[in-house]
């Protein structure tokens, strides 16, 4: 079929979207037409930038409405930004309306961009900003480069923007991806990077939207499977066409509208059941089929294991799918190992070692304290592996009752025990078939089940409860624990043979207090919990507290603290000390951070670095309180008690003169007045 006849098949987004060269007649016509629309909107070329930005509530609503797009785009935006870093550029994601949802960029260029309101929350549709790559690409539903003077507004003519619309799995424009930079540093290959990134986003959406359907990936050359060139077709279990990406439409020579009249058999010359049987037999190898146009293609299927098990008379566990979805939601910006590498040398070594065994199916054991992110690391290992298209199933061995863990793991047949579900249950091991099984808190697995797990791992077969047959299973295994398994082996609590079966590559996650990337991690978490396009900042004072806090709950504690703090901060642009929950301040012995270093040095108990921090209202130039003026204590004291005693002593020595006492202590008068009810009555003179 020729290119002309393909294009005539109809359907927007059918053929690969090509951006016309800047010097082509097609591009000139496109810009001229856009300028006409801009003029029709009542805009003038000399208009100043419109800095109007969405209110926080409106922005939150926009982010919520575009959560699906943002979740799949954010990791790819990071990769794209790394490719263009230091080029005086920024990457932007917008909604279908043209509102900017998220941006990444070089700090020096972000400052320039802010002058023309190129920032999250601002509308960059043609109606608001005239001809620009974002607005024009969304209006044309086609990739567009707008270079320098081609912008309608004069204030934007120092920019060059390369933008492409992003289509959802049903072929509708869902948003846009844009790279904007200084027009003097424009490179013709920028648009190619943007288009490839957008196509990656589109392809990633398919598996998330159609979890119960059969996803077929194909290309005439096997080496292109898993790349941006592969075609993706989604079909029902019965073989009816659902949707296809642009590459699939191009290879099949039919638009989505035309494909709607087809079935799997009419497109590929065989029934879908025969195809699934061949896929099962072939394992991870592609199957060759002949398309209706006579072209042979190599195919892989992403049919979920759940459907296979239903065909065998089992029912997938209801908890399994939510587990996968929950993990996916948590990994919005941590979807692979490189996103977890945020600058800590210990973690960098862990990631380097894990990268060496990628795809080797070597069992991995993750050690670390509770809350250090063992589950996030396991998910990232899976996402970076050849098994990423199959299920990641997490099992917390400590949270499942001992009486249920066997059936949860290995499944059961109908009638296997009282209360068993009709059709039985497949079990989480089988649900992970083809993918990854993550056994969290493996040290808490009952010992009698350790033997069954060992047998499954060795023989690669599962026998559900009540079943008279074994089912083959192919899983990669990752386990995690915060316990010393060797000590448990010595006490007879953990099987030594299972330990060495799981002990392929052992990695240890450092505790949060041991890491050197706390500020980077804190800002990433803060950005994720803010749910706004422009995350809150964090004051140096609060960050200093964080650096010196021991974090017994590790990342779990930090995440929950920041989530609460964001709510307490409301519309503030920066997290301040008074936004932190009182219980955290008390835990840090900072509920009343009012003493200058001169006083802390003379405390009658060892002062930590936390206690040496000073309040923002403190005048550190104030004369120090003499050591003899400090109250003596023989027992450990809380900082707040020491502070109250110091205030009382200072007030007594000044005859109740608050101003002089405050100067002696190096604090504000209000600090003393706030504690008036807690101070003895005799100190007021």
C-alpha positions in Angstrom: 0.0 0.0 0.0 1.4 3.4 -0.9 1.8 6.3 1.4 -0.9 8.2 -0.4 -3.4 5.4 0.0 -2.5 5.0 3.6 -3.1 8.7 4.3 -6.4 8.5 2.4 -7.6 5.8 4.9 -8.7 8.6 7.2 -8.5 9.1 10.9 -6.5 11.8 12.6 -3.3 10.6 14.1 -3.4 7.6 11.7 0.0 8.0 10.0 3.2 9.0 11.9 3.0 12.7 12.7 5.7 14.6 10.8 6.6 18.2 11.6 7.2 20.2 8.4 10.6 21.9 8.1 10.8 25.5 9.1 11.6 26.7 5.6 8.8 24.6 3.9 5.6 26.1 2.4 3.5 23.9 4.7 5.1 25.5 7.8 4.7 29.0 6.4 1.0 28.3 5.7 0.6 26.9 9.2 2.1 29.9 10.9 0.1 32.3 8.7 -3.1 30.5 9.5 -2.3 30.6 13.2 -1.6 34.3 13.1 -5.0 34.8 11.5 -6.6 33.0 14.4 -4.6 35.0 16.9 -5.8 38.3 15.4 -9.3 37.0 15.4 -9.1 36.4 19.2 -8.5 40.2 19.6 -4.8 39.9 20.5 -2.3 42.5 19.4 1.3 41.8 18.7 2.5 44.5 21.1 0.4 43.0 24.0 2.4 42.4 27.2 2.5 38.9 28.8 -0.6 37.8 30.7 0.6 36.6 34.0 -2.8 35.4 35.1 -2.2 32.0 36.8 -4.7 29.4 38.0 -5.5 29.7 41.7 -4.3 26.9 44.0 -7.7 25.3 44.1 -8.1 25.5 40.3 -4.6 24.1 39.8 -5.3 21.2 42.1 -8.5 20.4 40.1 -6.5 20.5 36.8 -3.9 18.2 38.2 -6.5 15.8 39.5 -8.3 15.8 36.1 -5.0 15.1 34.3 -3.6 12.7 36.9 -3.4 9.8 34.3 -1.5 12.0 31.9 0.9 13.4 34.5 1.6 9.9 36.0 2.8 8.6 32.7 4.5 11.7 31.5 6.5 12.8 34.5 9.2 10.1 34.4 9.7 10.6 30.6 9.9 14.3 31.1 12.8 13.8 33.5 14.6 11.7 30.9 13.9 14.3 28.2 15.2 17.1 30.4 18.4 15.2 31.1 18.9 15.0 27.3 18.6 18.8 26.9 20.1 20.0 30.2 22.4 23.0 30.0 21.0 24.0 26.6 19.0 27.0 27.9 15.8 25.1 27.7 12.8 23.7 29.6 10.4 20.9 29.2 6.6 21.5 29.7 3.6 19.3 30.0 0.2 20.9 29.3 -3.4 19.9 29.6 -5.7 19.7 26.5 -6.8 23.3 27.3 -3.2 24.6 27.1 -2.7 25.1 30.8 0.9 24.2 31.9 0.8 21.4 34.4 4.4 20.7 35.0 7.8 22.0 34.0 11.5 21.2 34.3 14.3 23.4 33.2 17.7 25.0 33.6 17.6 27.5 36.5 18.9 30.4 34.4 16.4 29.9 31.7 13.5 29.4 34.0 14.1 32.9 35.2 13.8 34.2 31.6 10.7 32.1 31.0 9.0 33.6 34.1 9.2 37.0 32.4 6.7 35.8 29.8 4.6 33.7 32.2 5.9 30.4 30.9 5.1 28.6 34.1 2.7 26.0 35.6 -0.8 27.2 36.0 -0.7 29.6 33.1 -2.8 29.2 29.9 -0.7 28.9 26.7 -3.5 28.3 24.3 -3.6 30.4 21.1 -6.6 32.3 22.5 -4.4 33.5 25.4 -0.9 33.8 24.0 -1.4 33.8 20.2 0.8 31.7 17.9 3.1 29.6 20.0 4.1 25.9 19.7 1.8 24.7 22.6 -1.3 26.5 21.6 -0.8 25.9 17.8 0.0 22.2 18.2 -3.1 21.7 20.3 -5.2 23.7 17.7 -3.8 21.8 14.8 -3.5 18.4 16.7 -0.1 18.2 15.0 3.6 18.7 15.9 4.7 22.3 15.5 7.9 24.3 15.9 7.5 28.1 16.4 10.8 29.8 15.9 11.7 33.3 17.2 9.8 35.9 15.2 7.1 33.4 14.2 5.5 33.9 17.6 2.5 36.3 17.4 3.3 38.3 20.5 6.6 40.3 20.2 7.5 39.5 23.9 7.7 35.8 23.0 10.0 36.1 20.1 13.2 35.4 22.0 11.8 31.8 22.3 11.8 28.7 20.1 9.3 26.1 21.0 8.9 22.5 19.8 5.6 20.9 20.8 3.6 17.8 19.9 0.2 16.8 21.1 -0.2 13.7 23.2 -3.0 11.3 22.1 -4.7 9.0 24.6 -5.2 5.3 23.8 -8.5 6.1 22.0 -6.9 8.6 19.7 -8.1 11.8 21.4 -5.7 14.6 22.3 -5.1 14.5 26.0 -2.4 17.2 26.4 0.9 18.3 24.9 4.7 18.0 25.4 6.9 20.9 24.7 10.5 21.9 24.8 11.1 25.7 24.8 14.4 27.4 24.8 16.4 30.5 23.7 15.9 30.9 19.9 19.7 31.3 19.5 20.3 27.8 20.8 17.6 26.0 18.8 18.5 22.7 17.3 16.6 20.9 14.6 16.8 17.6 16.4 14.8 18.9 19.4 11.5 18.1 17.8 12.6 14.5 17.2 13.3 14.1 20.9 9.9 15.6 21.8 8.0 13.4 19.3 9.8 10.2 20.6 9.1 11.2 24.2 5.4 11.8 23.5 5.2 8.4 21.7 6.7 6.8 24.8 4.0 8.4 26.9 1.3 7.2 24.6 2.6 3.7 24.5 2.9 3.5 28.3 -0.8 4.4 28.6 -2.1 1.3 26.8 -1.3 -1.2 29.5 -2.8 1.0 32.2 -6.1 1.6 30.3 -6.8 -1.9 29.1 -5.8 -4.3 32.0 -8.4 -6.9 31.0 -7.9 -6.9 27.3 -5.3 -8.6 25.1 -2.5 -6.2 24.0 -0.5 -7.3 21.0 2.8 -5.7 20.1 4.2 -6.3 16.7 6.7 -5.2 14.0 8.1 -6.7 10.9 11.5 -6.8 12.6 11.8 -8.5 16.0 14.5 -6.1 17.2 12.0 -3.2 17.0 9.7 -4.9 19.5 9.8 -2.9 22.8 10.8 0.2 20.9 8.9 3.3 19.8 8.5 1.7 16.4 6.4 -1.2 17.5 2.7 -1.4 16.7 0.2 -1.9 19.6 -3.2 -3.3 19.1 -5.7 -3.8 21.9 -8.4 -6.5 21.4 -11.1 -8.1 23.6 -10.8 -11.6 24.9 -13.0 -12.6 21.9 -10.7 -10.9 19.4 -12.8 -7.8 18.7 -10.7 -4.7 17.9 -10.6 -2.0 20.6 -7.9 0.5 19.6 -4.4 0.8 18.2 -1.5 3.2 18.3 -0.3 5.2 15.3 2.5 2.8 14.5 0.0 -0.1 14.4 -2.4 1.9 12.1 0.5 2.7 9.8 1.7 -0.9 9.6 -1.8 -2.3 9.1 -2.6 0.5 6.6 -5.9 1.2 8.3 -7.2 4.0 10.5 -8.8 3.3 13.9 -12.2 3.9 12.3 -11.5 1.3 9.6 -10.0 -1.1 12.1 -13.2 -1.0 14.2 -14.8 -3.3 11.6 -12.0 -6.0 12.0 -11.2 -8.8 14.4 -7.9 -10.4 15.3 -8.5 -13.2 12.7 -9.2 -10.8 9.9 -6.1 -8.8 10.7 -3.7 -11.6 11.4 -5.1 -14.6 9.7 -5.6 -16.8 12.8 -8.0 -16.9 15.7 -7.1 -15.2 18.9 -7.3 -18.4 20.9 -4.8 -20.1 18.6 -2.5 -17.1 18.9 -2.7 -17.2 22.7 -1.8 -20.9 22.7 1.2 -20.2 20.5 2.3 -17.3 22.8 2.1 -19.6 25.8 4.2 -22.2 24.1 6.7 -19.7 22.8 7.4 -18.3 26.3 9.2 -15.0 25.9 9.9 -15.5 22.2 7.9 -13.6 19.6 5.4 -15.4 17.4 5.4 -14.8 13.6 2.0 -13.9 12.0 1.0 -12.7 8.5 -1.1 -9.5 8.4 -4.0 -9.0 6.1 -1.8 -7.0 3.7 0.7 -9.9 3.3 3.4 -8.5 5.6 4.9 -10.9 8.1 5.3 -9.5 11.6 6.8 -10.7 14.9 4.3 -10.5 17.8 4.3 -10.5 21.5 1.2 -10.5 23.7 0.5 -8.6 26.9 -2.6 -10.7 27.8 -2.8 -10.6 31.6 -2.1 -13.9 33.5 -5.5 -13.4 35.2 -7.3 -14.4 32.0 -5.1 -17.5 31.5 -5.9 -18.7 35.0 -9.6 -18.1 34.6 -9.4 -20.4 31.6 -7.9 -23.0 33.9 -10.8 -22.7 36.3 -9.3 -20.3 38.7 -10.2 -16.8 39.8 -7.6 -14.1 40.3 -7.3 -12.8 43.8 -9.2 -9.5 44.3 -6.3 -8.0 46.2 -3.7 -8.7 43.5 -4.7 -6.0 41.0 -5.0 -3.2 43.6 -1.6 -4.1 44.8 -0.1 -3.6 41.3 -2.2 -0.4 40.9 -1.1 0.9 44.3 2.5 0.3 43.6 2.2 2.0 40.2 0.6 5.1 41.7 3.3 5.4 44.3 6.0 5.3 41.6 4.9 8.3 39.7 8.3 9.8 39.5 10.3 6.8 40.8 9.5 4.3 38.0 13.1 3.0 37.4 16.4 2.8 39.2 17.8 6.0 37.7 15.0 8.0 39.3 15.9 6.6 42.7 19.6 7.7 42.2 19.4 11.2 43.8 23.0 11.7 44.8 23.7 9.4 47.8 27.0 7.4 47.2 25.8 4.4 49.1 22.6 4.2 47.1 24.5 4.8 43.8 26.6 1.7 44.5 23.4 -0.3 45.2 21.9 0.8 41.9 25.2 0.1 40.0 25.2 -3.5 41.3 21.6 -4.0 40.5 22.1 -2.7 36.9 24.8 -5.4 36.4 22.3 -8.2 37.0 19.4 -6.7 35.1 17.5 -9.3 33.2 19.6 -12.2 34.6 16.7 -13.4 36.9 19.2 -13.6 39.8 17.2 -13.5 43.2 17.7 -10.2 44.9 17.5 -9.7 48.7 17.0 -6.2 50.0 18.1 -5.4 53.5 17.3 -2.3 55.4 15.4 -0.7 58.3 11.6 -0.3 58.1 10.6 2.6 55.9 13.9 2.8 53.9 12.0 2.2 50.6 12.6 -1.5 50.0 9.3 -1.8 48.2 10.1 1.2 45.9 13.4 -0.3 45.1 11.8 -3.7 44.3 9.3 -2.0 42.0 12.1 -0.1 40.2 14.0 -3.3 39.7 11.0 -4.9 38.1 10.3 -1.8 35.9 13.8 -1.9 34.6 13.7 -5.6 33.8 12.5 -7.5 30.7 9.5 -8.6 32.8 8.2 -5.0 33.2 5.2 -5.7 30.9 4.0 -8.4 33.3 2.7 -8.1 36.9 4.6 -6.9 39.8 3.0 -8.6 42.8 3.9 -7.6 46.3 3.3 -9.9 49.3 3.8 -8.6 52.8 4.6 -11.8 54.7 4.0 -10.0 58.0 0.6 -8.7 57.3 -1.2 -11.8 56.1 -2.7 -14.0 58.9 -0.7 -17.2 59.2 -3.9 -19.2 58.6 -4.4 -17.5 55.2 -0.9 -17.0 53.9 -0.7 -20.4 52.2 -3.9 -19.9 50.2 -3.0 -16.3 49.5 0.4 -17.4 48.1 -0.4 -20.6 46.3 -4.1 -20.4 45.6 -6.8 -23.0 45.9 -9.5 -24.8 44.0 -13.2 -24.5 44.5 -14.3 -26.3 47.6 -10.8 -26.7 48.9 -12.0 -25.5 52.4 -15.0 -24.0 54.1 -15.5 -20.5 52.8 -13.5 -21.0 49.6 -14.7 -18.9 46.7 -16.5 -20.3 43.8 -14.0 -21.1 41.0 -11.2 -21.0 43.6 -8.4 -18.4 43.7 -5.2 -18.3 41.7 -2.8 -17.2 44.4 -0.3 -14.4 44.2 2.6 -16.6 43.0 0.7 -17.6 39.9 -0.6 -14.0 39.4 3.0 -12.9 39.1 3.6 -15.5 36.3 5.9 -13.9 33.8 6.6 -11.0 36.1 8.1 -10.4 39.5 7.1 -11.7 43.0 8.2 -9.4 45.8 8.2 -11.1 49.2 8.4 -8.3 51.7 9.3 -9.1 55.4 10.4 -12.5 54.3 11.7 -13.1 57.8 8.1 -13.2 59.1 7.0 -16.1 56.9 5.9 -19.2 59.0 8.5 -21.9 58.8 6.2 -24.6 57.5 5.5 -22.4 54.5 9.2 -21.8 53.9 9.5 -25.4 52.7 6.7 -25.0 50.2 8.1 -21.7 48.9 11.5 -23.3 48.5 10.0 -26.1 46.4 8.1 -23.7 44.2 11.3 -21.7 43.6 13.3 -24.8 42.8 10.8 -26.6 40.6 9.0 -23.6 39.2 5.7 -25.3 39.8 2.7 -24.4 42.1 0.1 -26.8 43.4 -2.9 -24.9 44.6 -4.7 -26.2 47.7 -7.2 -29.0 46.8 -5.7 -29.3 43.3 -4.5 -32.6 41.9 -2.2 -31.0 39.4 0.8 -28.6 39.3 0.9 -25.4 37.3 4.2 -24.2 35.9 5.1 -20.7 36.9 7.9 -18.4 35.8 8.7 -15.5 38.2 11.6 -13.4 39.2 11.9 -13.2 43.0 12.9 -10.2 45.1 12.7 -10.4 48.9 13.2 -7.9 51.6 13.7 -7.9 55.4 14.7 -5.7 58.3 15.7 -8.8 60.3 19.0 -10.6 60.6 18.2 -13.9 58.8 21.5 -15.5 59.7 20.7 -15.1 63.4 17.2 -16.5 62.7 18.9 -19.5 61.0 21.1 -20.0 64.1 17.9 -20.0 66.2 16.1 -22.4 63.9 13.5 -19.8 62.9 14.5 -19.6 59.2 15.5 -22.3 56.7 19.1 -22.2 55.7 18.4 -23.8 52.3 15.7 -21.1 51.5 18.1 -18.4 52.6 20.7 -19.5 50.1 18.0 -19.9 47.4 16.9 -16.2 47.9 20.4 -14.9 48.6 21.5 -14.2 45.0 22.5 -10.5 45.2 22.2 -8.9 48.6 21.9 -5.1 48.7 21.4 -2.9 51.7 19.4 0.3 51.6 20.9 3.0 53.9 18.8 4.6 56.6 17.6 8.1 55.9 19.9 9.5 58.6 22.9 7.9 56.8 22.1 9.4 53.4 23.7 12.5 51.8 20.8 13.3 49.5 18.2 14.2 52.1 17.5 17.7 50.7 17.0 16.3 47.1 14.7 13.6 48.4 12.8 16.0 50.7 12.1 18.3 47.8 11.0 15.4 45.5 8.6 14.1 48.2 7.3 17.7 48.8 6.6 18.1 45.1 4.7 14.9 45.1 2.5 15.7 48.1 1.9 19.3 47.2 -0.4 18.3 44.2 0.4 21.7 42.7 2.4 22.5 39.6 4.7 24.7 41.7 5.7 22.9 44.8 6.3 24.6 48.1 9.8 25.6 49.0 11.3 24.7 52.3 13.1 27.1 54.6 16.8 26.6 55.5 15.9 26.4 59.1 13.5 23.5 58.6 16.0 21.8 56.3 18.7 22.1 59.0 16.4 20.4 61.5 15.7 17.6 58.9 19.5 17.1 58.4 20.1 16.5 62.1 16.9 14.5 63.0 17.5 10.7 63.4 14.4 9.7 61.4 13.6 6.4 63.2 10.7 5.9 60.7 12.9 6.8 57.7 11.1 7.7 54.4 7.7 6.6 55.7 8.1 9.1 58.6 9.4 11.9 56.3 6.6 11.3 53.8 3.8 11.5 56.4 5.4 14.5 58.0 5.6 16.4 54.7 2.0 15.4 53.8 0.7 16.8 57.1 2.9 19.9 56.9 1.7 20.8 53.4 -1.9 20.8 54.8 -0.9 22.9 57.7 1.0 25.4 55.5 -2.1 26.1 53.4 -1.4 28.6 50.7 2.1 29.4 51.9 4.9 29.3 49.4 7.4 27.8 51.8 7.4 25.3 54.6 8.4 27.2 57.8 9.1 26.0 61.3 5.6 26.8 62.7 4.1 24.6 60.0 5.7 21.4 61.4 3.4 19.3 63.7 3.9 19.8 67.4 4.6 16.1 68.1 7.5 16.2 65.6 9.0 19.3 67.3 8.7 17.6 70.6 10.3 14.5 69.3 13.1 16.6 68.0 13.4 18.4 71.4 12.6 21.6 69.5 9.1 22.5 70.8 10.6 25.7 72.2 13.6 26.6 70.1 14.5 29.8 71.7 18.0 29.4 73.3 21.1 30.9 71.6 24.3 28.9 71.4 25.7 30.8 74.3 23.2 29.2 76.6 23.1 25.8 74.9 26.9 25.4 75.5 26.3 25.6 79.3 23.4 23.1 79.4 23.9 20.6 82.3 23.3 17.7 79.9 24.8 16.8 76.5 23.3 19.1 73.9 22.7 17.6 70.5 23.2 19.5 67.2 19.5 19.8 67.0 19.4 21.6 70.3 22.0 24.0 69.1 19.8 25.5 66.4 18.5 28.9 67.1 15.2 30.5 66.5 14.7 33.0 63.7 13.9 35.7 66.2 17.1 35.2 68.1 19.7 38.0 68.2 22.9 35.9 68.3 25.0 39.1 69.0 23.4 39.4 72.4 25.8 39.0 75.4 25.9 35.4 76.6 24.5 34.4 79.9 27.2 33.7 82.4 27.6 30.0 83.3 26.9 30.7 86.9 23.5 32.2 86.0 22.4 28.9 84.6 20.2 26.6 86.7 21.9 23.4 87.9 20.4 20.1 87.2 21.5 16.6 88.0 18.9 14.7 86.0 18.4 14.8 82.2 16.2 17.7 81.3 14.0 18.6 78.3 15.1 21.6 76.3 11.8 23.4 77.1 12.4 23.0 80.8 15.9 24.4 80.5 14.5 27.3 78.5 11.9 28.1 81.1 14.5 28.0 83.9 16.8 30.3 81.9 13.9 32.7 81.4 13.0 32.6 85.1 16.6 33.2 86.2 17.0 36.1 83.7 13.8 37.8 84.9 14.7 37.4 88.5 18.2 39.0 87.9 16.6 41.9 86.1 13.8 42.5 88.5 11.2 41.4 86.0 12.3 43.7 83.2 11.2 41.7 80.1 13.2 43.8 77.6 16.5 43.4 79.5 15.9 39.7 80.2 15.1 39.1 76.5 18.3 40.9 75.5 20.3 38.8 77.9 18.8 35.6 76.5 19.0 36.8 72.9 15.3 36.2 72.3 12.4 38.5 71.5 10.1 39.9 74.2 7.2 38.0 72.7 9.0 34.7 73.2 9.0 35.4 77.0 5.5 36.7 77.0 4.2 33.6 75.3 5.6 31.6 78.2 4.2 33.8 80.9 1.7 31.3 82.2 4.4 28.6 82.5 6.8 30.8 84.5 6.7 31.2 88.3 4.8 34.3 89.6 7.8 35.6 91.6 9.9 36.3 88.5 7.9 39.4 87.5 9.4 41.6 90.2 
